[in-house]
Amino acid sequence: MNARFAPPTAPPASHPSVHAPWSAWRLHFERTAQRPLPEAGDLREQMPPAQARVVLEALARFQIGECGEGRIAREIHRAGLPHTDDDYAAALGLFIREEGRHARILASHIRGSGGQLLRDSWTRQVFSVGRRLAGPRTELVALMAAEIVGIAFYAEAARRLPPGPLSSSLRQIAGDETAHLDFHVAFFARQLRASPRFRPRFLALWMAAVGAGATLMVTDNRSALAALDIDPVALWRWQIRRAREIAGRVDAAAQVAPR
């Protein structure tokens, strides 16, 4: 990764560790839910109209992907997976609500800049169908992969955009998504410790999901990446390296996860 490309690699210091009990994560998401929504600005006042247009189109694709689905929280709770409890189910529901908050933030910026929201996108359809082909743990693998993709775009776009409301909002969203990664690492560390046979499947699904998500992201948003002077190859490679790092963290955390 060159000096001009540096999405965050560390989660905010204020959130629980991967070994914290689920009650700590529930409290974390309850606190972050109290934040007011940031004010939206008009991107057309900060960059040329043609560039603003393609950036807004990319944000609209991310916005539709941030719309959460409370269904998965109920499925996880009903599945009775090891090392989950009522606090985990509550934390998962709050995590999904936080993704919905991100969708509302992006929508306000898109509308405030004269952009159009999407009802659906082909990449979202592919992602949704793919992750529903298996059980809830597989869906969570896909959701965790989406965090990597989101962090890469939001953080780097925030660095390249002129200082203002949008870049500030994208930095906040990227920080939230970085914390979400630790929440999911904690879940999968506990799953791997309880079910060691799940490890090969998890690793294969994880790398495949990130590879597919990263490829779709740089392909679907190539005009916006060009407008922001972001190297798509460097962006793709960062996501793959980050995925390998997360896999290693899950493995390491599984060695000491609660029984």
C-alpha positions in Angstrom: 0.0 0.0 0.0 1.5 3.3 -1.0 1.5 6.5 1.2 -1.5 7.9 -0.7 -3.8 5.0 0.2 -4.4 4.4 3.8 -7.8 3.2 5.1 -8.0 2.6 8.8 -6.6 -0.7 10.1 -7.4 -0.2 13.8 -10.9 0.0 15.4 -11.9 2.9 17.6 -10.4 2.6 21.1 -13.7 3.1 22.8 -15.4 -0.1 21.8 -15.2 -3.5 23.5 -12.4 -6.0 22.7 -13.1 -9.2 20.9 -13.1 -11.1 24.2 -15.6 -8.8 25.9 -19.0 -10.4 26.9 -21.9 -9.7 24.6 -23.4 -7.4 27.2 -20.5 -5.0 26.6 -21.2 -5.0 22.9 -24.9 -4.4 23.5 -24.0 -1.4 25.6 -21.6 -0.1 23.0 -24.3 -0.2 20.3 -26.8 1.4 22.6 -24.4 4.3 23.2 -23.6 4.8 19.5 -27.3 4.8 18.7 -27.7 8.0 20.8 -25.6 10.1 18.4 -27.5 12.7 16.4 -27.5 12.4 12.6 -24.9 14.7 11.0 -26.0 17.6 8.9 -25.8 17.1 5.1 -24.1 19.4 2.7 -24.1 19.9 -1.0 -21.2 18.1 -2.7 -21.8 20.2 -5.9 -20.4 23.2 -3.9 -17.1 21.4 -3.3 -16.2 19.7 -6.6 -17.0 20.0 -10.3 -20.5 18.8 -11.2 -19.4 15.8 -13.3 -17.2 14.5 -10.5 -19.9 15.1 -7.9 -22.4 13.2 -10.0 -20.4 10.0 -10.3 -19.4 10.1 -6.6 -23.1 10.5 -5.7 -24.0 7.5 -7.9 -21.4 5.4 -6.1 -22.8 6.5 -2.7 -26.3 5.6 -3.9 -25.1 2.0 -4.5 -23.5 1.9 -1.0 -26.7 3.4 0.5 -28.9 0.7 -0.8 -26.5 -1.9 0.6 -26.6 -0.3 4.1 -30.3 -0.9 4.4 -30.3 -3.5 7.2 -32.4 -6.6 7.6 -33.6 -7.4 11.1 -34.5 -10.9 9.9 -31.0 -12.2 10.4 -30.9 -11.3 14.1 -34.0 -13.4 14.6 -32.6 -16.3 12.7 -29.3 -16.3 14.7 -31.3 -16.3 17.9 -33.5 -19.1 16.8 -30.6 -21.1 15.6 -29.1 -21.4 19.1 -25.5 -21.2 17.9 -22.8 -21.7 20.5 -21.8 -18.8 22.7 -24.7 -16.6 21.7 -27.3 -15.3 24.2 -30.0 -12.6 24.5 -27.3 -9.9 24.8 -25.8 -11.1 21.5 -29.1 -11.1 19.8 -29.8 -7.6 21.1 -26.3 -6.4 20.0 -26.8 -7.9 16.5 -30.1 -6.1 16.2 -28.5 -2.8 17.2 -25.7 -3.4 14.8 -28.2 -3.8 12.0 -29.9 -0.6 13.1 -26.6 1.2 13.0 -26.2 0.1 9.4 -29.7 1.6 8.8 -28.4 4.8 10.4 -25.6 4.8 7.8 -28.2 4.4 5.1 -30.0 7.5 6.4 -26.8 9.5 6.6 -25.9 8.7 3.0 -29.4 9.3 1.8 -29.4 12.8 3.3 -26.1 13.7 1.6 -27.3 12.3 -1.7 -30.6 14.2 -1.6 -28.9 17.3 -0.4 -26.5 17.2 -3.3 -29.3 16.7 -5.9 -28.5 13.0 -6.4 -31.0 10.1 -6.8 -31.5 7.2 -4.5 -31.7 3.7 -5.9 -34.5 1.2 -5.3 -32.1 -1.7 -5.9 -28.9 -2.6 -7.7 -27.7 -5.8 -9.4 -24.7 -6.1 -7.1 -27.0 -6.0 -4.1 -29.2 -8.6 -5.6 -26.2 -10.9 -6.3 -24.9 -10.3 -2.7 -28.3 -11.0 -1.1 -29.1 -14.2 -3.1 -25.6 -15.5 -2.5 -25.6 -15.1 1.2 -29.0 -16.6 1.7 -28.1 -19.9 0.1 -26.8 -21.2 3.4 -27.4 -20.7 7.1 -27.1 -17.7 9.3 -23.4 -18.1 10.0 -22.8 -17.9 6.2 -24.9 -14.7 6.1 -22.8 -13.2 8.8 -19.6 -14.0 6.8 -21.1 -12.0 4.0 -22.0 -9.2 6.3 -18.5 -9.1 7.7 -17.1 -9.0 4.1 -19.3 -6.0 3.4 -17.6 -4.2 6.3 -14.2 -4.6 4.6 -15.6 -3.3 1.3 -17.3 -0.4 3.0 -14.3 0.6 5.1 -12.1 0.6 1.9 -14.4 3.0 0.0 -15.7 5.2 2.8 -12.3 5.9 4.4 -10.4 6.5 1.1 -13.2 8.6 -0.3 -13.2 10.7 2.9 -9.5 11.3 2.4 -9.9 12.4 -1.2 -13.0 14.5 -0.9 -12.7 18.2 0.0 -13.1 18.8 3.8 -16.8 19.2 4.6 -19.9 17.4 5.8 -19.7 14.5 3.5 -16.1 13.6 4.2 -16.8 14.0 7.9 -19.8 11.6 7.7 -17.8 9.1 5.7 -15.0 9.0 8.3 -17.6 8.4 11.0 -19.2 5.6 9.0 -15.8 4.0 8.3 -15.0 4.1 12.1 -18.3 2.4 12.9 -17.7 -0.3 10.3 -14.2 -0.9 11.7 -15.7 -1.5 15.1 -18.3 -3.8 13.4 -15.4 -6.0 12.3 -14.3 -6.6 15.8 -17.9 -7.5 16.8 -17.9 -10.2 14.0 -14.4 -11.4 14.8 -15.6 -12.0 18.4 -18.6 -14.0 17.0 -16.5 -16.2 14.7 -13.7 -16.7 17.2 -16.3 -18.3 19.5 -17.8 -20.3 16.7 -14.4 -21.7 15.6 -13.6 -22.6 19.2 -16.9 -24.4 19.7 -16.8 -26.1 16.2 -13.3 -26.6 14.9 -14.6 -28.4 11.8 -16.2 -25.1 10.8 -12.8 -23.4 10.4 -12.0 -24.6 6.8 -15.5 -23.6 5.6 -15.3 -20.3 7.3 -11.9 -19.4 5.8 -13.0 -20.5 2.3 -16.3 -18.6 2.5 -14.5 -15.5 4.0 -11.9 -15.1 1.4 -14.4 -15.8 -1.4 -16.8 -13.3 -0.1 -14.2 -10.5 0.3 -12.7 -11.3 -3.1 -16.1 -11.1 -4.8 -17.2 -8.0 -2.9 -13.9 -6.2 -3.6 -14.1 -7.1 -7.3 -17.7 -5.9 -7.6 -17.0 -2.7 -5.7 -14.0 -1.6 -7.9 -15.8 -2.6 -11.0 -19.2 -1.0 -10.2 -17.6 2.2 -9.0 -14.8 2.7 -11.4 -16.0 6.1 -12.5 -16.2 7.4 -8.9 -12.8 5.9 -8.1 -11.3 7.7 -11.1 -13.0 11.0 -10.1 -11.5 10.7 -6.6 -8.1 9.7 -8.0 -8.2 6.3 -6.2 -6.2 3.4 -7.7 -8.7 0.5 -8.0 -6.0 -2.1 -8.0 -4.5 -0.7 -4.8 -8.0 -0.6 -3.3 -8.7 -4.2 -4.3 -5.4 -5.4 -2.9 -5.9 -3.6 0.4 -9.2 -5.4 0.9 -7.6 -8.8 0.2 -4.7 -8.1 2.6 -7.2 -6.9 5.2 -9.3 -10.1 4.8 -6.2 -12.2 5.5 -5.4 -10.2 8.5 -8.9 -10.6 9.9 -8.8 -14.4 9.2 -5.6 -14.5 11.3 -7.3 -12.5 14.1 -10.2 -14.9 14.2 -7.8 -17.8 14.4 -5.8 -16.2 17.2 -8.9 -15.1 19.1 -10.4 -18.6 18.8 -7.6 -20.0 20.9 -8.7 -18.0 23.9 -12.4 -17.4 23.2 -14.9 -18.3 26.0 -15.9 -22.0 26.1 
